[in-house]
Amino acid sequence: MHTQLKLEHVLFLDIETVPQEENFNILSEDLQQLYAEKTHYQRKDEYTAEAFYERAGIWAEFGKIVCISVGFFTKNNIERQFRVTSFYGEEKKLLEDFKQLVETHFNKTHHVLCAHNGKEFDFPYIARRMIINEISLPEKLNLFGKKPWEIQHLDTLELWKFGDYKHYTSLKLLTTILQIPSPKDDINGSQVKDVFYKEKNIDRIVTYCEKDTVAVAQILLKFKQQPLLIADEVISV
């Protein structure tokens, strides 16, 4: 599987998102109504829009990115290294920094962006938030006019589906069944909002995000039947 893909040509990534505001009542009346309409199907009659606002971070229209972690293999004939770094802080700045990395170091035709559920979540979310923040899209995220085979996106969830588009497998489940050390040893996605707004602990979120990025790389190594990364091979920069 993907035997021709060179690992050093892949930029692995993961994002963490939170609701745009800490509380529903901070939103304008228009946005409150629009959020109620947007989430009506998911909520049905079980939750009010306000009670459902805990999940607002999953929609780019009502959420924001607080961290993008990326990882990449360095080409070295002596030892293998996987370098991990993160962009966090003010959203527009972190998006601009991420864009600069992509355009400077991963802008060739052979370069690929890789995430778990990236095609449904990470890639479109980043693109939407860039447009909202008035940032022009890097070529890797600008899909307009491109044919499917011209889009350099790799999704480990899609690889695992093997064409079964009804099937969803979480990163936690996939790392467990593939016997990959679990990245979920601190917080989970449902806790990111409180860690960000209540604890104000962005470092904890960054650590969590970087572990997920490493996990995505480990999954691709499994698909390619290559040895998993060990702790000494992962370098934070």
Salt bridges, closest charged atoms under 4 A:
GLU54 OE2 - LYS193 NZ 3.36
GLU61 OE2 - LYS38 NZ 3.98
GLU91 OE1 - ARG129 NH2 2.82
ASP97 OD2 - LYS93 NZ 2.76
GLU139 OE2 - LYS146 NZ 3.35
GLU158 OE1 - LYS119 NZ 2.79
ASP164 OD1 - LYS166 NZ 3.22
ASP164 OD2 - HIS167 ND1 3.99
ASP185 OD1 - LYS211 NZ 2.74
ASP186 OD2 - ARG204 NE 3.00
ASP194 OD1 - LYS198 NZ 3.38
GLU199 OE1 - ARG204 NH1 2.95
ASP212 OD2 - LYS184 NZ 2.73
GLU233 OE1 - ARG80 NH2 3.00
